[in-house]
């Protein structure tokens, strides 16, 4: 049964932007017509050639830079591109056309850049005891709970920041305008003085009370480079702890691991539709014993600008390790699971479960922080605290059983696991592998299998017997590329963790300050098979974000977020890189 929907669309926002863009274009045209310098065009000087190519000034002249067109094309590019040409089709992967009477060489067709949309989860909320089945009614939060968003938008090479703003999901009015929307594609070149200067606009902290959307218009034919995070903290109440999440771009298919619906555990799946198309969502539930069939898990309709919340205990009760496969048709969506634990009257922590990397024969996780053994044993020795320990979850989504090998890497290299780290996993199940034998430190895990799997790892932190504890989940991540924008949450501490399971890699890190200035690049060596940690605030620095790039052999990264000596902990994967200009080959023939 679907939960309550939160209504609202973006039509008013689009209309306001269109009106602003048209007004700006009209003012620009009026100024040009009234200027004496433009009344009569000067003849080209001898030996020169005049450029007669007109430059479009508005959306009407060049639809590729319009807000709506740019957004729809951008989403199309993310879902698979369909280009029709005379006698040829390109759809996702390039298909050779049938042999025609005459063929021409393929030509490259540029795909217009689309708008960036990043969706931040809503604040954590305590389920009211009167909630029925899977329709959650939320009660007020603790007195100290705070939820804040941080956002960074990079400029082009000339220092121009694209139009951007933070909105509440479904709202037409900006919660915080970052840079004015112009409706024009803008430039990606140098400044008027010929200089190359990349700057950033930073929103250091924005209080939020609902799901938040960061919207950024494209820069010429380049996709905008932007990002945001959401951080929740509470020092009292049942939802005491720390939870952080990246603000994610919508997707039509993803896995969420780490949910628990046993007594004292609460898992709420939140789905957000920030697109202009309705989305129909199907949920596939997998537990330790196999797939779980549940009424109300398919055909969930989410209208544009709306969200749905689903209490997973109403679909799959008493599951210690529950994985959720979310797939949608129509508009892509963003999804997280709000997970919390309460052991009698003692808070057991909170986390926002984020998607793992897609199913594959290899999965890599990093940022698995293990605390000192003495404290960990005191905590685990208490009744009901068996799951307050590090563990790896592996899902086998297909129809074939898997033979899985797990390798663990610490700061000094590979660490042996009991049994050699090899186990068999049944098809359609979640397997839990304890990691509580590891000594204190930060670790990475490589999972390899003969069939596709998905993985995520739990971390736990506490201060001693009888005290509240917290936990986090580190999802598997994709290989790092040339440029990623990773935000550093404010008001807490963090450590970045990198791993190259094989070979050697280098990671470049460029800090971005709260005033938008880019600092000096630092290069970190990542030797194969060793976990490398990086403190973004070392030497008194306090960056709002890091630009991260990687070269060499495959390397992966995450960010462990914590709060001093308190038990608070959470894990953020390094976000995917921003795509540059895209093009597809088009085959022509007749």
C-alpha positions as CSV (number, residue, x, y, z in Angstrom):
1,X,0.0,0.0,0.0
2,X,1.5,3.3,-1.0
3,X,2.1,5.9,1.7
4,X,1.1,9.6,1.8
5,X,2.1,11.6,-1.2
6,X,3.6,15.1,-1.0
7,X,2.2,17.2,-3.7
8,X,3.7,20.0,-5.8
9,X,4.9,20.5,-9.4
10,X,7.5,22.6,-11.1
11,X,5.3,24.2,-13.7
12,X,5.3,27.6,-12.0
13,X,9.0,27.5,-11.6
14,X,9.5,26.8,-15.3
15,X,7.1,29.6,-16.2
16,X,8.9,32.0,-14.0
17,X,12.3,31.1,-15.5
18,X,10.9,31.4,-19.0
19,X,9.4,34.8,-18.3
20,X,12.7,36.0,-16.8
21,X,14.7,34.6,-19.7
22,X,12.3,36.3,-22.2
23,X,12.5,39.6,-20.4
24,X,16.3,39.4,-20.3
25,X,16.4,38.7,-24.0
26,X,14.0,41.5,-24.8
27,X,16.1,44.0,-22.8
28,X,19.3,42.8,-24.5
29,X,17.6,43.2,-27.9
30,X,16.3,46.6,-27.0
31,X,19.7,47.8,-25.8
32,X,21.3,46.6,-29.0
33,X,18.8,48.3,-31.3
34,X,19.2,51.6,-29.5
35,X,23.0,51.6,-29.4
36,X,24.6,53.9,-32.1
37,X,27.3,51.4,-32.5
38,X,24.9,48.9,-33.8
39,X,22.7,51.1,-36.0
40,X,25.1,50.6,-38.9
41,X,27.4,47.7,-39.1
42,X,31.0,48.5,-40.0
43,X,32.4,47.1,-43.2
44,X,35.1,44.5,-42.7
45,X,38.6,45.8,-43.0
46,X,40.7,44.8,-46.0
47,X,42.2,41.4,-45.7
48,X,39.7,40.2,-43.1
49,X,36.5,38.2,-43.3
50,X,33.3,39.1,-41.5
51,X,31.6,36.4,-39.4
52,X,28.0,36.4,-40.6
53,X,26.9,33.5,-38.4
54,X,24.1,34.8,-36.1
55,X,24.4,34.1,-32.3
56,X,21.2,33.0,-30.8
57,X,20.2,35.1,-27.8
58,X,17.2,33.3,-26.4
59,X,15.5,30.0,-26.1
60,X,13.4,30.7,-29.2
61,X,16.5,31.1,-31.3
62,X,18.2,28.0,-30.0
63,X,15.9,25.4,-28.3
64,X,18.9,23.4,-27.2
65,X,19.6,25.9,-24.5
66,X,16.0,26.3,-23.3
67,X,15.3,25.2,-19.8
68,X,12.6,22.6,-20.6
69,X,14.3,21.3,-23.7
70,X,17.7,21.1,-21.9
71,X,16.2,19.2,-19.0
72,X,14.3,16.7,-21.1
73,X,17.3,16.1,-23.4
74,X,19.5,15.7,-20.4
75,X,17.2,13.1,-18.9
76,X,17.0,11.4,-22.2
77,X,20.8,11.3,-22.4
78,X,20.9,9.6,-19.0
79,X,18.3,7.0,-19.9
80,X,19.5,6.2,-23.5
81,X,19.7,8.3,-26.6
82,X,17.6,7.9,-29.7
83,X,18.8,9.7,-32.8
84,X,16.9,9.4,-36.0
85,X,18.7,10.1,-39.2
86,X,18.1,9.2,-42.9
87,X,18.5,5.4,-42.9
88,X,20.1,5.1,-39.4
89,X,19.2,4.7,-35.8
90,X,21.3,5.2,-32.6
91,X,19.7,4.0,-29.4
92,X,21.9,3.7,-26.3
93,X,24.5,1.5,-28.2
94,X,25.2,2.3,-31.8
95,X,23.4,0.0,-34.3
96,X,24.8,-0.3,-37.8
97,X,22.2,0.5,-40.4
98,X,21.2,-1.9,-43.2
99,X,23.4,-1.6,-46.2
100,X,21.9,1.0,-48.5
101,X,22.5,1.8,-52.1
102,X,25.0,4.4,-51.0
103,X,26.6,5.0,-47.6
104,X,28.3,8.0,-46.1
105,X,30.8,8.0,-43.2
106,X,29.2,8.4,-39.8
107,X,29.0,12.0,-38.5
108,X,29.2,13.1,-34.9
109,X,26.0,14.7,-33.5
110,X,26.4,16.6,-30.3
111,X,23.9,15.9,-27.5
112,X,22.8,19.1,-25.8
113,X,23.7,19.3,-22.2
114,X,20.9,19.0,-19.7
115,X,20.0,20.5,-16.4
116,X,21.6,19.1,-13.3
117,X,19.1,17.8,-10.7
118,X,20.3,16.6,-7.3
119,X,17.7,15.4,-4.7
120,X,18.5,15.6,-1.0
121,X,16.5,13.3,1.3
122,X,14.0,14.7,3.8
123,X,14.9,15.0,7.5
124,X,14.6,11.9,9.6
125,X,11.3,11.6,11.3
126,X,10.1,9.3,14.1
127,X,7.2,6.9,13.2
128,X,4.1,7.5,15.2
129,X,2.8,4.4,17.0
130,X,-0.6,4.8,15.3
131,X,0.8,4.2,11.9
132,X,-1.1,1.4,10.1
133,X,0.6,-1.1,7.8
134,X,2.8,0.8,5.3
135,X,1.3,4.3,5.6
136,X,3.6,6.2,7.9
137,X,2.3,9.0,10.1
138,X,5.3,11.0,11.5
139,X,5.6,12.5,14.9
140,X,7.8,15.5,15.9
141,X,11.5,15.1,16.1
142,X,13.7,15.5,19.2
143,X,14.5,19.0,20.5
144,X,18.1,19.0,19.3
145,X,17.5,17.5,15.8
146,X,19.0,19.6,13.0
147,X,18.9,18.9,9.2
148,X,21.1,21.1,7.0
149,X,22.0,21.0,3.3
150,X,25.3,22.2,1.8
151,X,25.6,22.9,-1.9
152,X,28.4,23.9,-4.3
153,X,28.1,25.0,-7.9
154,X,31.2,25.4,-10.0
155,X,31.7,28.1,-12.6
156,X,32.9,27.7,-16.2
157,X,36.4,28.5,-17.2
158,X,35.6,32.2,-17.4
159,X,34.3,32.4,-13.8
160,X,30.6,32.5,-14.7
161,X,28.4,30.4,-12.3
162,X,25.4,28.9,-14.0
163,X,21.9,29.7,-12.8
164,X,21.1,27.5,-9.8
165,X,19.0,27.3,-6.7
166,X,17.8,25.0,-3.9
167,X,14.1,24.2,-3.8
168,X,11.9,22.2,-1.6
169,X,10.6,19.2,-3.6
170,X,7.5,20.3,-5.5
171,X,7.9,24.0,-4.7
172,X,8.1,26.7,-7.4
173,X,9.8,29.2,-5.1
174,X,13.5,28.9,-4.4
175,X,14.5,28.0,-0.9
176,X,17.9,29.6,-1.7
177,X,18.9,31.1,-5.0
178,X,22.6,30.5,-5.7
179,X,23.0,32.2,-9.1
180,X,20.4,33.9,-11.3
181,X,18.8,31.7,-14.0
182,X,19.3,33.3,-17.5
183,X,17.8,30.7,-19.8
184,X,20.9,31.0,-21.9
185,X,23.6,28.4,-22.4
186,X,26.4,30.7,-21.5
187,X,30.1,30.3,-22.2
188,X,32.6,27.7,-21.1
189,X,35.7,29.6,-22.3
190,X,38.0,32.2,-20.8
191,X,37.1,35.5,-19.3
192,X,37.1,38.7,-21.2
193,X,40.7,39.3,-20.1
194,X,41.7,35.9,-21.5
195,X,42.1,34.4,-18.1
196,X,41.1,30.9,-17.0
197,X,39.5,31.1,-13.6
198,X,37.2,28.5,-12.1
199,X,35.3,29.7,-9.1
200,X,32.4,28.3,-7.1
201,X,29.3,29.5,-5.4
202,X,28.9,27.8,-2.0
203,X,25.8,27.4,0.2
204,X,27.6,26.5,3.5
205,X,24.5,25.7,5.4
206,X,20.8,25.7,4.7
207,X,18.2,24.5,7.2
208,X,15.7,22.2,5.6
209,X,12.4,20.7,6.7
210,X,11.6,18.7,3.6
211,X,13.3,16.9,0.7
212,X,15.4,19.5,-1.2
213,X,16.3,19.7,-4.9
214,X,19.4,21.4,-6.3
215,X,18.7,22.6,-9.8
216,X,21.5,24.0,-12.1
217,X,21.2,25.0,-15.7
218,X,23.8,23.8,-18.2
219,X,26.9,25.7,-19.3
220,X,27.0,25.8,-23.1
221,X,27.4,22.2,-24.2
222,X,28.9,21.2,-20.9
223,X,26.9,19.5,-18.1
224,X,27.0,21.7,-15.0
225,X,29.3,20.6,-12.2
226,X,27.5,20.8,-8.9
227,X,26.7,18.8,-5.8
228,X,25.0,18.9,-2.4
229,X,24.8,16.9,0.8
230,X,22.3,16.6,3.6
231,X,23.4,16.1,7.2
232,X,21.1,15.2,10.2
233,X,22.3,15.3,13.8
234,X,20.4,14.8,17.1
235,X,21.7,14.5,20.6
236,X,18.5,13.3,22.2
237,X,15.4,11.3,21.5
238,X,14.9,8.0,19.8
239,X,16.5,9.2,16.6
240,X,19.7,10.2,18.3
241,X,22.8,10.0,16.0
242,X,24.3,11.2,12.7
243,X,23.1,10.5,9.2
244,X,24.5,12.0,6.0
245,X,23.6,11.5,2.4
246,X,24.7,12.8,-1.0
247,X,22.0,14.6,-3.0
248,X,21.5,12.2,-5.8
249,X,20.6,12.4,-9.5
250,X,17.4,10.5,-10.4
251,X,17.7,6.9,-11.7
252,X,15.3,4.2,-13.0
253,X,17.1,1.3,-11.3
254,X,19.1,0.9,-8.0
255,X,19.6,-1.4,-5.0
256,X,19.4,-0.4,-1.3
257,X,21.0,-2.7,1.2
258,X,21.1,-2.7,5.0
259,X,17.5,-2.4,6.0
260,X,16.3,-4.2,9.1
261,X,12.7,-4.7,10.2
262,X,13.2,-6.7,13.4
263,X,11.8,-5.6,16.8
264,X,13.3,-2.3,17.7
265,X,14.4,-1.5,14.1
266,X,12.5,0.9,11.8
267,X,13.1,1.1,8.1
268,X,11.2,3.6,5.9
269,X,11.8,3.7,2.2
270,X,11.4,7.3,0.8
271,X,11.0,7.8,-2.9
272,X,11.2,11.2,-4.6
273,X,10.2,12.2,-8.1
274,X,11.8,15.5,-9.0
275,X,11.2,15.1,-12.8
276,X,8.3,16.3,-15.0
277,X,7.0,12.8,-15.7
278,X,5.0,10.5,-13.5
279,X,6.9,7.4,-12.3
280,X,5.6,3.9,-11.7
281,X,7.7,2.0,-9.2
282,X,8.2,-1.7,-8.6
283,X,9.9,-3.0,-5.5
284,X,11.8,-6.3,-5.3
285,X,12.4,-7.4,-1.7
286,X,15.2,-9.9,-0.8
287,X,16.0,-11.4,2.6
288,X,18.3,-14.0,4.1
289,X,15.9,-16.8,3.1
290,X,15.2,-15.6,-0.4
291,X,12.8,-13.3,-2.3
292,X,9.9,-11.9,-0.4
293,X,6.5,-11.5,-2.2
294,X,4.5,-8.7,-0.8
295,X,1.2,-7.1,-1.7
296,X,1.6,-3.4,-2.4
297,X,5.1,-3.6,-3.7
298,X,4.4,-3.1,-7.3
299,X,2.8,-0.3,-9.5
300,X,3.4,2.5,-7.0
301,X,2.6,5.7,-8.8
302,X,4.6,8.9,-7.9
303,X,3.4,12.1,-9.6
304,X,5.9,14.8,-10.6
305,X,7.1,16.8,-7.6
306,X,5.8,14.2,-5.1
307,X,7.3,11.6,-2.8
308,X,6.1,8.4,-1.2
309,X,7.1,6.9,2.2
310,X,6.8,3.2,2.8
311,X,7.3,1.4,6.1
312,X,9.2,-1.7,5.0
313,X,8.0,-3.8,8.0
314,X,4.5,-3.7,6.4
315,X,6.0,-5.5,3.4
316,X,8.7,-7.7,5.0
317,X,8.6,-8.0,8.8
318,X,11.2,-9.5,11.0
319,X,14.1,-9.3,8.5
320,X,17.5,-8.8,9.9
321,X,19.1,-8.1,6.5
322,X,16.8,-6.8,3.9
323,X,17.7,-5.6,0.4
324,X,15.3,-3.6,-1.8
325,X,15.6,-3.4,-5.6
326,X,13.9,-0.3,-6.9
327,X,13.0,0.0,-10.6
328,X,10.8,2.5,-12.2
329,X,9.2,3.3,-15.6
330,X,8.5,6.8,-16.7
331,X,10.3,9.5,-14.7
332,X,13.5,8.4,-12.9
333,X,13.5,8.7,-9.1
334,X,15.7,9.0,-6.1
335,X,15.4,6.7,-3.2
336,X,16.8,6.2,0.3
337,X,15.9,4.2,3.4
338,X,15.7,5.9,6.8
339,X,17.0,3.2,9.1
340,X,16.9,3.5,12.9
341,X,17.3,1.2,15.9
342,X,15.9,1.5,19.5
343,X,17.0,-1.1,22.0
344,X,14.4,-0.9,24.7
345,X,15.0,2.7,25.9
346,X,18.5,3.2,24.5
347,X,18.9,4.8,21.0
348,X,20.8,2.4,18.7
349,X,21.6,4.9,15.9
350,X,20.3,6.2,12.6
351,X,21.4,6.1,9.0
352,X,20.3,7.0,5.5
353,X,20.9,4.0,3.3
354,X,22.1,5.1,-0.2
355,X,22.2,3.0,-3.4
356,X,25.1,0.6,-4.0
357,X,26.9,0.3,-7.3
358,X,25.0,-1.7,-9.9
359,X,25.2,-5.5,-9.8
360,X,28.4,-6.9,-11.2
361,X,31.1,-9.6,-10.9
362,X,33.2,-7.3,-8.7
363,X,32.2,-4.8,-6.0
364,X,34.5,-2.5,-4.0
365,X,33.7,-0.8,-0.7
366,X,35.8,1.5,1.4
367,X,35.3,3.7,4.5
368,X,34.7,0.7,6.8
369,X,35.7,2.2,10.1
370,X,36.3,-0.3,12.9
371,X,36.7,1.0,16.5
372,X,39.0,-0.4,19.2
373,X,38.4,-4.0,20.2
374,X,37.9,-3.4,23.9
375,X,35.1,-1.0,23.5
376,X,33.5,-3.0,20.7
377,X,33.4,-6.1,22.9
378,X,31.8,-4.3,25.8
379,X,29.1,-3.1,23.4
380,X,28.5,-6.4,21.6
381,X,28.5,-8.3,24.9
382,X,25.2,-6.7,25.9
383,X,21.9,-8.5,25.2
384,X,20.4,-7.4,21.9
385,X,23.6,-5.8,20.6
386,X,24.7,-8.6,18.4
387,X,24.2,-6.4,15.3
388,X,26.2,-3.5,16.8
389,X,29.3,-4.7,14.9
390,X,30.8,-4.4,11.4
391,X,29.5,-6.8,8.8
392,X,29.3,-7.2,5.0
393,X,26.0,-7.8,3.2
394,X,26.1,-9.5,-0.3
395,X,23.0,-9.9,-2.4
396,X,22.8,-12.4,-5.3
397,X,20.0,-11.0,-7.5
398,X,20.1,-13.6,-10.2
399,X,18.8,-17.2,-10.5
400,X,22.2,-18.9,-10.1
401,X,24.1,-19.5,-6.8
402,X,27.3,-17.6,-6.3
403,X,30.8,-18.5,-5.2
404,X,32.1,-15.3,-3.5
405,X,35.5,-14.3,-2.5
406,X,36.0,-11.4,0.0
407,X,39.4,-9.6,0.4
408,X,39.9,-7.0,3.1
409,X,42.5,-4.3,2.9
410,X,43.8,-2.2,5.7
411,X,46.3,0.6,5.9
412,X,49.2,-1.9,5.8
413,X,47.8,-4.2,3.2
414,X,45.5,-7.2,2.9
415,X,44.1,-8.7,6.1
416,X,43.2,-12.4,6.4
417,X,39.6,-13.4,7.1
418,X,38.5,-16.6,8.9
419,X,37.9,-19.3,6.4
420,X,39.9,-17.5,3.7
421,X,37.0,-15.2,2.8
422,X,35.4,-17.7,0.4
423,X,31.8,-18.7,0.8
424,X,28.8,-19.9,-1.2
425,X,25.7,-17.7,-1.5
426,X,22.3,-18.9,-2.7
427,X,20.6,-17.2,-5.6
428,X,18.1,-14.5,-4.5
429,X,19.3,-14.2,-1.0
430,X,21.2,-11.7,1.3
431,X,24.4,-13.2,2.9
432,X,25.9,-11.5,6.0
433,X,29.6,-11.9,6.6
434,X,30.9,-10.7,10.0
435,X,33.9,-8.3,10.0
436,X,34.2,-8.1,13.8
437,X,37.6,-9.9,13.8
438,X,39.3,-6.8,12.3
439,X,41.5,-4.7,14.6
440,X,40.9,-1.0,14.9
441,X,41.3,1.0,11.7
442,X,39.7,1.9,8.4
443,X,39.3,-0.9,5.8
444,X,38.3,-1.6,2.3
445,X,36.6,-4.7,0.9
446,X,36.7,-6.2,-2.6
447,X,34.0,-8.8,-3.4
448,X,34.4,-11.0,-6.5
449,X,31.9,-13.6,-7.7
450,X,31.2,-15.9,-10.6
451,X,27.8,-14.3,-11.0
452,X,26.6,-10.7,-10.5
453,X,26.3,-9.5,-6.9
454,X,25.6,-6.2,-5.0
455,X,27.3,-5.3,-1.7
456,X,27.3,-2.9,1.3
457,X,29.0,-2.9,4.7
458,X,27.8,-1.9,8.1
459,X,30.0,0.0,10.6
460,X,29.1,0.6,14.3
461,X,30.5,3.0,16.9
462,X,29.9,3.5,20.6
463,X,31.5,4.7,23.8
464,X,30.8,1.9,26.2
465,X,28.4,-0.4,27.9
466,X,24.9,1.1,28.5
467,X,25.6,4.2,26.3
468,X,23.9,5.0,23.0
469,X,25.5,3.7,19.9
470,X,25.3,4.7,16.2
471,X,25.9,2.9,12.9
472,X,26.5,3.6,9.3
473,X,26.4,1.8,6.0
474,X,29.1,2.0,3.3
475,X,27.7,1.0,-0.1
476,X,29.9,-0.3,-2.9
477,X,31.0,2.4,-5.3
478,X,32.1,2.9,-8.9
479,X,35.6,3.5,-10.0
480,X,36.8,7.1,-9.7
481,X,37.3,9.1,-12.9
482,X,38.9,12.3,-13.8
483,X,36.8,14.8,-11.8
484,X,34.3,14.3,-8.9
485,X,32.8,17.0,-6.7
486,X,32.6,15.6,-3.1
487,X,31.1,17.9,-0.5
488,X,32.5,18.0,3.1
489,X,29.6,18.2,5.5
490,X,29.8,21.2,7.9
491,X,29.8,20.9,11.7
492,X,31.2,17.4,11.8
493,X,34.6,15.7,11.1
494,X,35.3,13.4,8.2
495,X,38.0,11.3,6.6
496,X,38.2,10.3,3.0
497,X,39.2,6.7,2.3
498,X,40.7,5.4,-1.0
499,X,41.6,1.9,-2.2
500,X,43.2,0.5,-5.4
501,X,42.7,-3.3,-5.0
502,X,45.2,-4.1,-7.8
503,X,48.1,-2.0,-9.1
504,X,48.8,1.6,-8.1
505,X,46.9,4.8,-8.5
506,X,47.2,8.5,-7.8
507,X,44.3,10.7,-6.5
508,X,44.4,14.4,-6.9
509,X,42.5,16.5,-4.4
510,X,41.7,20.3,-4.8
511,X,40.0,22.0,-1.9
512,X,37.1,24.5,-2.5
513,X,36.8,27.0,0.3
514,X,33.5,28.4,1.7
515,X,34.1,31.6,-0.2
516,X,34.3,29.7,-3.5
517,X,38.1,29.8,-4.1
518,X,40.0,26.8,-5.3
519,X,43.1,25.9,-3.4
520,X,46.3,24.1,-4.3
521,X,46.0,20.6,-5.7
522,X,47.4,17.8,-3.6
523,X,48.3,14.4,-5.1
524,X,48.0,11.3,-2.9
525,X,49.6,8.0,-3.8
526,X,47.4,4.9,-3.4
527,X,49.5,1.8,-3.4
528,X,47.8,-1.4,-4.5
529,X,46.1,-3.3,-1.7
530,X,46.3,-0.6,1.0
531,X,43.6,1.7,2.3
532,X,44.7,5.3,2.3
533,X,42.9,7.9,4.5
534,X,42.9,11.6,4.0
535,X,41.8,14.3,6.4
536,X,40.2,17.2,4.4
537,X,40.6,19.5,7.3
538,X,44.3,18.8,8.0
539,X,46.6,21.8,8.8
540,X,43.7,24.0,9.8
541,X,41.8,23.8,6.5
542,X,38.1,23.8,6.4
543,X,37.0,23.2,2.8
544,X,33.4,23.1,1.7
545,X,34.2,20.5,-0.9
546,X,36.9,18.7,-2.7
547,X,37.5,18.2,-6.4
548,X,38.8,14.6,-6.7
549,X,40.4,13.0,-9.7
550,X,42.1,9.7,-10.2
551,X,44.8,8.2,-12.6
552,X,46.4,4.9,-12.9
553,X,44.8,1.6,-11.9
554,X,41.2,1.5,-10.7
555,X,40.7,3.3,-7.4
556,X,37.6,3.8,-5.3
557,X,36.6,6.3,-2.6
558,X,34.2,7.1,0.3
559,X,34.0,9.6,3.1
560,X,33.5,8.6,6.7
561,X,31.6,11.3,8.7
562,X,31.8,11.4,12.5
563,X,31.5,13.8,15.4
564,X,34.4,14.0,17.7
565,X,34.4,11.4,20.5
566,X,30.7,10.9,20.3
567,X,29.4,7.6,18.8
568,X,28.0,9.4,15.8
569,X,29.1,8.0,12.4
570,X,27.9,7.9,8.8
571,X,29.4,7.0,5.4
572,X,29.2,8.9,2.1
573,X,30.3,7.4,-1.2
574,X,32.3,9.8,-3.5
575,X,29.6,11.0,-5.9
576,X,29.7,10.1,-9.6
577,X,31.7,12.4,-11.9
578,X,30.2,15.0,-14.0
579,X,30.0,14.2,-17.7
580,X,31.5,16.5,-20.2
581,X,30.2,17.2,-23.7
582,X,28.6,14.2,-25.2
583,X,28.2,13.2,-28.9
584,X,26.9,10.1,-30.7
585,X,27.7,8.9,-34.2
586,X,24.9,9.1,-36.8
587,X,24.9,6.9,-39.8
588,X,23.5,8.3,-43.0
589,X,22.6,6.5,-46.2
590,X,20.3,6.5,-49.1
